[in-house]
Amino acid sequence: MNMDQNEIFPSFLVDMGSIVETISSKSYHRIMVQAPEGMKMYMTLLADIIEEATNAEVIIDGEPCYGACDHSGERAKMLGMDALIHIGHTDIPSMKREGSIPVHFFPAQMKTDMEAIKKGLDEILERTEARRVSLLTTAQHIARLIEIEAYLLEKEVTVHLGGPGKREMYPGQVLGCSFSAAKDLPDEVEVLIYIGTGNFHPLGLALSTGKEVHMLDPMTGSVSQVEMQEVDRLLRRRFAHIEKAKDALEKGSDVGLIIGSKPGQERSSLAESMMEELGKKGHKARKIVMDHIEPMKIRALGYEVAVNTACPRIAFDDSSRYDLEGVTLITPAELRIALDILPWDQYSFDEEW
Ligand code: SF4
C-alpha cells in the first residue's frame, strides 16, 4: 500500500496513518468517507487505499460538504455504515451527536511555505512596530501556528492565542460562525494577524474587536490590512438589507424562520425565540426546516423576508442570489435591529450558538 500522503492530496497534508489506525483499531467493516469539494477528486484513490489497508468496505459521500457542521453521520447510519471518516475540518465540540454513527474528523493542513510566512511576518512587524500580537487562522493552517508563534517569540514579540470557544478545537482558530478566539483580547494586544486568504474572517475580526487586522497569505507571504472603509461598506450593505426587511414587515409580510437540519447548524431554540420576538411586535412568522438553503426554495414558499438560523455565512456570501430571487435574507441579530430591539450601533456578526 502506498501511504505517501503527498501523492493523494497535492495541496494538503492528511494523517493517513491515523485514519487507517482508527478504522483497524475499532474493527470497522463498513465506513463512509466525506470531504469538501476541493478534495473530492482524490476520494476514489483515498477509498482504494483505505480498503487495501483495512479490508473495510468504503463508500464515498458524493454530496456537497461545507464544514464539520455538515457531516453525514446520519446518512451513513441509514446505509448501515459503522462509522464516518470526515476529512478536511476539525470537530465542533458543541455539535449535537444524536442520530449519528461515530464520526472521526481528520483535518487537512494546507501545504504552505514557512519561509514565505516569515517574510510576511517581518513585513507586518516592520509596518506596525507591534510587539504584542494575536494570531488567528482557520483549520487548514492551524498546525502552522506553533512554528509562527515560535518565530515571533524569537523576535521578542508577545503572542496571544485566544479561545477556543464552544465550536473550535484549538486556540487561535476561527470559523465563519464563531470568532471566540478574538473575544476578551487583553488590552495590550496591538494588532491581530490573520493567517489565511479571503476577506470574510478578517472583516469579522475587525468588526468584533475594533482592532487593526493584518492578513498574511501563507502560500505567497503577501500581506495586507483590513481597511475600515471595507468594514463600512459591509455594514452599509447589511443595513440596506435590514431596511428592506423592516419595510416588508411594516407592509405586513410574513417572515420565514429558517432552521437548518445539518447537525452542526440546527438552532431551533433560536428560531423559537425569534418567533416570540416577532409575535410580540405583531408580526406573523412560520418556521421552515431546510438542509440545503436556496433562495428559490424560500421564494417557492412565498416568503419575501427570511431569517436564517442555520449557517450565518449564507446571508453574507449569497446575498446577491437572494436579491435576484426577491428574497431578503437576514440574520437573527439583524432581525432584532429591524424590530428596534437592538440599536444599529450594536451590529454584530451572528455567533449565537
Ligand atoms: S461558518 Fe457555516 S459552514 Fe462554517 S462551520 Fe460555521 S455553520 Fe458550518
Residues whose N, C-alpha, C, O or C-beta is under 5 A from the ligand:
A	BS01	SF4	Y66 G67 C69 L175 G176 C177 G264 C311 P312 R313
